[in-house]
Amino acid sequence: MKFALAWIAVLVVSVVGSCSVNHRSGDYACTKPTDCTAPRTCDNGFCVVPAGTPVDAPVGTTDGTVQHDAKVTLDASMTVCPSQCTSCDLQTHACKIECNGTGNCAGPVQCPPGFDCTVNCGTSNSCRNGVTCADTGTCTVVCSGQSSCRNVTCGTGACDIQCSGPGSCRGISCGSACACDVTCGSSAFCDTVTCSGLACSDVGTNGCTSQNPGCNTCP
């Protein structure tokens, strides 16, 4: 019996030892500081990240998936979609704002800085409290709802305002956009449209075009 118990003990120790986990990967072993890639430093034979430094970590996306190779940055706003966006792509800095439902975009619409922005105004009277494009990034405003879009102001990037809804687009300003296109459909109102310059007016449509000479200065 003692022999049998001793043999069982040996088996248990062997199994436990074989299932142990070494949390320190050999990929991060080091012998000198130059073996490590910033921000990691060599500490006791392993490349470690100093406390408080951003590290590789999963980043959640709006569709519930996780990008395991994404970088967490010090700016928390870059790890989640800005609150103005219905959805966004953090890698390309693209923001989509959907003003197509009851209560959506009830107040002024403000595109987040640093993002290319697309605003969809697809229901009646949507986006009538102003749409302001960010100073940087491109801006596309789709005014397909009846009487949609009032007081739309472009930023400094390329601006594209598409007015197709009946009675849509009142008070459109290209501002200092490097290129500005305001397309007015046959049923659009397109009242008080200010282009980047007189030469950039789309004659006969009440809109604006960036195709004329000097009307596109985007890099």
PABA-998385 format. One record per residue (C-alpha): chain; residue number from 1; x, y, z; residue in one letter. Coordinates in nm, 3 decimals, m for minus. Each point is the difference from the previous one (the first is absolute). Layout:
<romar c="A" k="NUM" x="X" y="Y" z="Z" r="A"/>
...
***
This chain:
<romar c="A" k="1" x="0.000" y="0.000" z="0.000" r="M"/>
<romar c="A" k="2" x="0.279" y="0.246" z="0.086" r="K"/>
<romar c="A" k="3" x="0.166" y="m0.080" z="m0.331" r="F"/>
<romar c="A" k="4" x="m0.324" y="0.068" z="m0.187" r="A"/>
<romar c="A" k="5" x="m0.056" y="0.335" z="0.178" r="L"/>
<romar c="A" k="6" x="0.355" y="0.108" z="m0.070" r="A"/>
<romar c="A" k="7" x="m0.042" y="m0.085" z="m0.368" r="W"/>
<romar c="A" k="8" x="m0.324" y="0.204" z="m0.017" r="I"/>
<romar c="A" k="9" x="0.177" y="0.296" z="0.160" r="A"/>
<romar c="A" k="10" x="0.271" y="m0.015" z="m0.264" r="V"/>
<romar c="A" k="11" x="m0.264" y="0.001" z="m0.275" r="L"/>
<romar c="A" k="12" x="m0.179" y="0.302" z="0.152" r="V"/>
<romar c="A" k="13" x="0.323" y="0.199" z="0.025" r="V"/>
<romar c="A" k="14" x="0.087" y="m0.088" z="m0.360" r="S"/>
<romar c="A" k="15" x="m0.340" y="0.105" z="m0.132" r="V"/>
<romar c="A" k="16" x="m0.004" y="0.326" z="0.194" r="V"/>
<romar c="A" k="17" x="0.352" y="0.083" z="m0.117" r="G"/>
<romar c="A" k="18" x="m0.087" y="m0.072" z="m0.361" r="S"/>
<romar c="A" k="19" x="m0.305" y="0.232" z="0.015" r="C"/>
<romar c="A" k="20" x="0.179" y="0.298" z="0.152" r="S"/>
<romar c="A" k="21" x="m0.015" y="0.327" z="m0.198" r="V"/>
<romar c="A" k="22" x="0.293" y="0.226" z="m0.063" r="N"/>
<romar c="A" k="23" x="m0.152" y="0.345" z="m0.048" r="H"/>
<romar c="A" k="24" x="0.327" y="0.154" z="m0.118" r="R"/>
<romar c="A" k="25" x="0.038" y="m0.060" z="m0.371" r="S"/>
<romar c="A" k="26" x="0.342" y="m0.075" z="m0.142" r="G"/>
<romar c="A" k="27" x="m0.078" y="0.264" z="m0.261" r="D"/>
<romar c="A" k="28" x="0.064" y="0.264" z="0.268" r="Y"/>
<romar c="A" k="29" x="0.326" y="m0.139" z="0.138" r="A"/>
<romar c="A" k="30" x="0.291" y="0.244" z="0.003" r="C"/>
<romar c="A" k="31" x="0.359" y="0.034" z="0.112" r="T"/>
<romar c="A" k="32" x="0.053" y="0.370" z="m0.077" r="K"/>
<romar c="A" k="33" x="m0.222" y="0.309" z="m0.049" r="P"/>
<romar c="A" k="34" x="0.033" y="m0.007" z="m0.379" r="T"/>
<romar c="A" k="35" x="m0.173" y="m0.341" z="m0.011" r="D"/>
<romar c="A" k="36" x="m0.331" y="0.170" z="0.084" r="C"/>
<romar c="A" k="37" x="m0.226" y="0.209" z="m0.221" r="T"/>
<romar c="A" k="38" x="m0.134" y="0.328" z="0.143" r="A"/>
<romar c="A" k="39" x="m0.181" y="0.051" z="0.226" r="P"/>
<romar c="A" k="40" x="0.128" y="m0.324" z="0.158" r="R"/>
<romar c="A" k="41" x="0.320" y="m0.002" z="0.207" r="T"/>
<romar c="A" k="42" x="0.223" y="m0.290" z="0.108" r="C"/>
<romar c="A" k="43" x="m0.069" y="m0.096" z="0.362" r="D"/>
<romar c="A" k="44" x="0.131" y="m0.321" z="0.159" r="N"/>
<romar c="A" k="45" x="0.039" y="m0.171" z="m0.336" r="G"/>
<romar c="A" k="46" x="m0.338" y="0.095" z="m0.148" r="F"/>
<romar c="A" k="47" x="m0.132" y="0.290" z="m0.209" r="C"/>
<romar c="A" k="48" x="m0.266" y="0.166" z="0.213" r="V"/>
<romar c="A" k="49" x="m0.215" y="0.310" z="m0.036" r="V"/>
<romar c="A" k="50" x="0.051" y="0.266" z="0.269" r="P"/>
<romar c="A" k="51" x="m0.306" y="0.077" z="0.209" r="A"/>
<romar c="A" k="52" x="m0.230" y="0.259" z="m0.158" r="G"/>
<romar c="A" k="53" x="0.122" y="m0.061" z="m0.355" r="T"/>
<romar c="A" k="54" x="m0.255" y="m0.094" z="m0.274" r="P"/>
<romar c="A" k="55" x="0.031" y="m0.366" z="m0.107" r="V"/>
<romar c="A" k="56" x="m0.141" y="m0.231" z="m0.263" r="D"/>
<romar c="A" k="57" x="m0.353" y="m0.088" z="0.103" r="A"/>
<romar c="A" k="58" x="m0.336" y="m0.096" z="m0.148" r="P"/>
<romar c="A" k="59" x="m0.209" y="0.290" z="m0.116" r="V"/>
<romar c="A" k="60" x="m0.376" y="m0.037" z="m0.032" r="G"/>
<romar c="A" k="61" x="m0.185" y="0.105" z="m0.314" r="T"/>
<romar c="A" k="62" x="m0.354" y="0.117" z="m0.052" r="T"/>
<romar c="A" k="63" x="m0.110" y="m0.337" z="m0.142" r="D"/>
<romar c="A" k="64" x="0.112" y="m0.189" z="0.309" r="G"/>
<romar c="A" k="65" x="0.314" y="m0.146" z="m0.153" r="T"/>
<romar c="A" k="66" x="0.349" y="0.044" z="0.143" r="V"/>
<romar c="A" k="67" x="0.316" y="0.098" z="m0.182" r="Q"/>
<romar c="A" k="68" x="0.277" y="m0.173" z="0.191" r="H"/>
<romar c="A" k="69" x="0.286" y="0.177" z="m0.179" r="D"/>
<romar c="A" k="70" x="m0.132" y="0.352" z="0.054" r="A"/>
<romar c="A" k="71" x="0.197" y="0.249" z="0.205" r="K"/>
<romar c="A" k="72" x="m0.144" y="0.159" z="0.309" r="V"/>
<romar c="A" k="73" x="0.096" y="0.367" z="0.003" r="T"/>
<romar c="A" k="74" x="0.024" y="0.252" z="0.277" r="L"/>
<romar c="A" k="75" x="m0.300" y="0.183" z="m0.149" r="D"/>
<romar c="A" k="76" x="m0.303" y="m0.198" z="0.113" r="A"/>
<romar c="A" k="77" x="m0.215" y="0.165" z="m0.269" r="S"/>
<romar c="A" k="78" x="0.197" y="m0.193" z="m0.261" r="M"/>
<romar c="A" k="79" x="m0.091" y="m0.340" z="0.145" r="T"/>
<romar c="A" k="80" x="m0.376" y="0.051" z="m0.033" r="V"/>
<romar c="A" k="81" x="m0.219" y="0.178" z="m0.253" r="C"/>
<romar c="A" k="82" x="m0.061" y="0.369" z="0.075" r="P"/>
<romar c="A" k="83" x="m0.341" y="0.056" z="0.152" r="S"/>
<romar c="A" k="84" x="m0.119" y="0.188" z="m0.309" r="Q"/>
<romar c="A" k="85" x="0.044" y="m0.307" z="m0.221" r="C"/>
<romar c="A" k="86" x="m0.265" y="m0.266" z="m0.055" r="T"/>
<romar c="A" k="87" x="0.287" y="m0.222" z="m0.114" r="S"/>
<romar c="A" k="88" x="0.364" y="0.053" z="m0.087" r="C"/>
<romar c="A" k="89" x="0.321" y="m0.156" z="m0.125" r="D"/>
<romar c="A" k="90" x="0.280" y="0.085" z="0.240" r="L"/>
<romar c="A" k="91" x="0.274" y="m0.114" z="m0.236" r="Q"/>
<romar c="A" k="92" x="m0.103" y="0.230" z="m0.285" r="T"/>
<romar c="A" k="93" x="m0.152" y="0.268" z="0.228" r="H"/>
<romar c="A" k="94" x="m0.335" y="m0.015" z="m0.178" r="A"/>
<romar c="A" k="95" x="m0.318" y="0.103" z="0.184" r="C"/>
<romar c="A" k="96" x="m0.357" y="m0.064" z="m0.115" r="K"/>
<romar c="A" k="97" x="m0.289" y="0.195" z="0.152" r="I"/>
<romar c="A" k="98" x="m0.347" y="m0.137" z="m0.078" r="E"/>
<romar c="A" k="99" x="m0.279" y="0.256" z="0.037" r="C"/>
<romar c="A" k="100" x="m0.270" y="m0.233" z="m0.127" r="N"/>
<romar c="A" k="101" x="m0.209" y="m0.081" z="0.305" r="G"/>
<romar c="A" k="102" x="m0.230" y="0.168" z="0.248" r="T"/>
<romar c="A" k="103" x="0.203" y="0.211" z="0.242" r="G"/>
<romar c="A" k="104" x="0.328" y="m0.052" z="m0.183" r="N"/>
<romar c="A" k="105" x="0.198" y="0.321" z="m0.050" r="C"/>
<romar c="A" k="106" x="m0.270" y="0.209" z="0.166" r="A"/>
<romar c="A" k="107" x="0.259" y="0.268" z="0.076" r="G"/>
<romar c="A" k="108" x="0.290" y="0.140" z="m0.201" r="P"/>
<romar c="A" k="109" x="0.218" y="m0.263" z="m0.167" r="V"/>
<romar c="A" k="110" x="0.374" y="0.041" z="0.063" r="Q"/>
<romar c="A" k="111" x="0.249" y="m0.222" z="m0.180" r="C"/>
<romar c="A" k="112" x="0.287" y="m0.109" z="0.230" r="P"/>
<romar c="A" k="113" x="0.341" y="0.158" z="m0.068" r="P"/>
<romar c="A" k="114" x="0.256" y="m0.219" z="m0.173" r="G"/>
<romar c="A" k="115" x="m0.261" y="m0.222" z="m0.167" r="F"/>
<romar c="A" k="116" x="m0.133" y="m0.028" z="m0.354" r="D"/>
<romar c="A" k="117" x="m0.371" y="0.048" z="0.056" r="C"/>
<romar c="A" k="118" x="m0.312" y="m0.121" z="m0.183" r="T"/>
<romar c="A" k="119" x="m0.337" y="0.135" z="0.116" r="V"/>
<romar c="A" k="120" x="m0.311" y="m0.171" z="m0.134" r="N"/>
<romar c="A" k="121" x="m0.312" y="0.218" z="0.028" r="C"/>
<romar c="A" k="122" x="m0.257" y="m0.240" z="m0.140" r="G"/>
<romar c="A" k="123" x="m0.326" y="0.085" z="0.176" r="T"/>
<romar c="A" k="124" x="m0.230" y="0.300" z="m0.032" r="S"/>
<romar c="A" k="125" x="0.128" y="0.314" z="0.174" r="N"/>
<romar c="A" k="126" x="0.321" y="m0.172" z="0.113" r="S"/>
<romar c="A" k="127" x="0.319" y="0.202" z="0.054" r="C"/>
<romar c="A" k="128" x="m0.188" y="0.330" z="0.018" r="R"/>
<romar c="A" k="129" x="0.181" y="0.125" z="0.310" r="N"/>
<romar c="A" k="130" x="0.334" y="0.038" z="m0.172" r="G"/>
<romar c="A" k="131" x="0.279" y="m0.228" z="m0.116" r="V"/>
<romar c="A" k="132" x="0.358" y="0.108" z="0.065" r="T"/>
<romar c="A" k="133" x="0.282" y="m0.190" z="m0.163" r="C"/>
<romar c="A" k="134" x="0.330" y="m0.036" z="0.185" r="A"/>
<romar c="A" k="135" x="0.288" y="0.233" z="m0.085" r="D"/>
<romar c="A" k="136" x="0.199" y="m0.302" z="m0.117" r="T"/>
<romar c="A" k="137" x="m0.107" y="m0.303" z="m0.200" r="G"/>
<romar c="A" k="138" x="m0.246" y="m0.041" z="m0.284" r="T"/>
<romar c="A" k="139" x="m0.371" y="0.056" z="0.049" r="C"/>
<romar c="A" k="140" x="m0.293" y="m0.149" z="m0.189" r="T"/>
<romar c="A" k="141" x="m0.357" y="0.103" z="0.080" r="V"/>
<romar c="A" k="142" x="m0.279" y="m0.194" z="m0.173" r="V"/>
<romar c="A" k="143" x="m0.328" y="0.195" z="0.009" r="C"/>
<romar c="A" k="144" x="m0.250" y="m0.253" z="m0.137" r="S"/>
<romar c="A" k="145" x="m0.286" y="0.068" z="0.244" r="G"/>
<romar c="A" k="146" x="m0.275" y="0.247" z="m0.081" r="Q"/>
<romar c="A" k="147" x="0.086" y="0.351" z="0.125" r="S"/>
<romar c="A" k="148" x="0.324" y="m0.135" z="0.147" r="S"/>
<romar c="A" k="149" x="0.325" y="0.189" z="0.065" r="C"/>
<romar c="A" k="150" x="0.009" y="0.358" z="0.113" r="R"/>
<romar c="A" k="151" x="0.305" y="0.209" z="0.090" r="N"/>
<romar c="A" k="152" x="0.269" y="m0.242" z="m0.113" r="V"/>
<romar c="A" k="153" x="0.355" y="0.134" z="0.038" r="T"/>
<romar c="A" k="154" x="0.305" y="m0.170" z="m0.151" r="C"/>
<romar c="A" k="155" x="0.341" y="m0.022" z="0.165" r="G"/>
<romar c="A" k="156" x="0.339" y="0.035" z="m0.167" r="T"/>
<romar c="A" k="157" x="0.001" y="m0.346" z="m0.161" r="G"/>
<romar c="A" k="158" x="m0.180" y="m0.114" z="m0.313" r="A"/>
<romar c="A" k="159" x="m0.375" y="0.046" z="0.040" r="C"/>
<romar c="A" k="160" x="m0.276" y="m0.179" z="m0.192" r="D"/>
<romar c="A" k="161" x="m0.364" y="0.093" z="0.062" r="I"/>
<romar c="A" k="162" x="m0.257" y="m0.202" z="m0.190" r="Q"/>
<romar c="A" k="163" x="m0.347" y="0.156" z="m0.010" r="C"/>
<romar c="A" k="164" x="m0.256" y="m0.240" z="m0.144" r="S"/>
<romar c="A" k="165" x="m0.294" y="0.023" z="0.242" r="G"/>
<romar c="A" k="166" x="m0.298" y="0.218" z="m0.095" r="P"/>
<romar c="A" k="167" x="0.049" y="0.347" z="0.145" r="G"/>
<romar c="A" k="168" x="0.339" y="m0.093" z="0.146" r="S"/>
<romar c="A" k="169" x="0.303" y="0.221" z="0.067" r="C"/>
<romar c="A" k="170" x="m0.045" y="0.351" z="0.135" r="R"/>
<romar c="A" k="171" x="0.299" y="0.199" z="0.113" r="G"/>
<romar c="A" k="172" x="0.297" y="m0.196" z="m0.136" r="I"/>
<romar c="A" k="173" x="0.349" y="0.148" z="0.044" r="S"/>
<romar c="A" k="174" x="0.316" y="m0.143" z="m0.151" r="C"/>
<romar c="A" k="175" x="0.198" y="0.217" z="0.241" r="G"/>
<romar c="A" k="176" x="0.375" y="m0.058" z="m0.040" r="S"/>
<romar c="A" k="177" x="m0.027" y="m0.351" z="m0.146" r="A"/>
<romar c="A" k="178" x="0.291" y="m0.086" z="m0.228" r="C"/>
<romar c="A" k="179" x="m0.257" y="m0.148" z="m0.240" r="A"/>
<romar c="A" k="180" x="m0.376" y="0.031" z="0.020" r="C"/>
<romar c="A" k="181" x="m0.272" y="m0.169" z="m0.201" r="D"/>
<romar c="A" k="182" x="m0.368" y="0.075" z="0.062" r="V"/>
<romar c="A" k="183" x="m0.220" y="m0.212" z="m0.224" r="T"/>
<romar c="A" k="184" x="m0.362" y="0.111" z="m0.028" r="C"/>
<romar c="A" k="185" x="m0.261" y="m0.241" z="m0.127" r="G"/>
<romar c="A" k="186" x="m0.300" y="0.114" z="m0.202" r="S"/>
<romar c="A" k="187" x="m0.227" y="0.007" z="0.307" r="S"/>
<romar c="A" k="188" x="0.256" y="0.144" z="0.243" r="A"/>
<romar c="A" k="189" x="m0.044" y="0.356" z="0.125" r="F"/>
<romar c="A" k="190" x="0.368" y="0.099" z="0.019" r="C"/>
<romar c="A" k="191" x="m0.066" y="0.344" z="0.143" r="D"/>
<romar c="A" k="192" x="0.287" y="0.228" z="0.111" r="T"/>
<romar c="A" k="193" x="0.288" y="m0.216" z="m0.116" r="V"/>
<romar c="A" k="194" x="0.341" y="0.164" z="0.045" r="T"/>
<romar c="A" k="195" x="0.278" y="m0.157" z="m0.205" r="C"/>
<romar c="A" k="196" x="0.375" y="0.032" z="0.060" r="S"/>
<romar c="A" k="197" x="0.006" y="0.277" z="m0.259" r="G"/>
<romar c="A" k="198" x="m0.203" y="0.142" z="m0.284" r="L"/>
<romar c="A" k="199" x="0.198" y="m0.207" z="m0.249" r="A"/>
<romar c="A" k="200" x="m0.099" y="m0.315" z="0.186" r="C"/>
<romar c="A" k="201" x="m0.374" y="0.048" z="m0.048" r="S"/>
<romar c="A" k="202" x="m0.172" y="m0.273" z="m0.200" r="D"/>
<romar c="A" k="203" x="m0.191" y="0.221" z="m0.239" r="V"/>
<romar c="A" k="204" x="m0.361" y="m0.103" z="m0.056" r="G"/>
<romar c="A" k="205" x="m0.030" y="m0.233" z="0.301" r="T"/>
<romar c="A" k="206" x="0.038" y="0.238" z="0.298" r="N"/>
<romar c="A" k="207" x="0.279" y="m0.232" z="0.115" r="G"/>
<romar c="A" k="208" x="0.379" y="0.006" z="0.016" r="C"/>
<romar c="A" k="209" x="0.274" y="m0.187" z="m0.178" r="T"/>
<romar c="A" k="210" x="0.367" y="m0.071" z="0.069" r="S"/>
<romar c="A" k="211" x="0.067" y="m0.083" z="m0.363" r="Q"/>
<romar c="A" k="212" x="0.049" y="0.358" z="m0.115" r="N"/>
<romar c="A" k="213" x="0.358" y="0.140" z="m0.008" r="P"/>
<romar c="A" k="214" x="0.125" y="0.106" z="0.343" r="G"/>
<romar c="A" k="215" x="m0.287" y="m0.166" z="0.184" r="C"/>
<romar c="A" k="216" x="0.193" y="m0.299" z="0.132" r="N"/>
<romar c="A" k="217" x="0.302" y="0.075" z="0.217" r="T"/>
<romar c="A" k="218" x="m0.006" y="m0.321" z="0.202" r="C"/>
<romar c="A" k="219" x="0.343" y="m0.164" z="0.045" r="P"/>
***
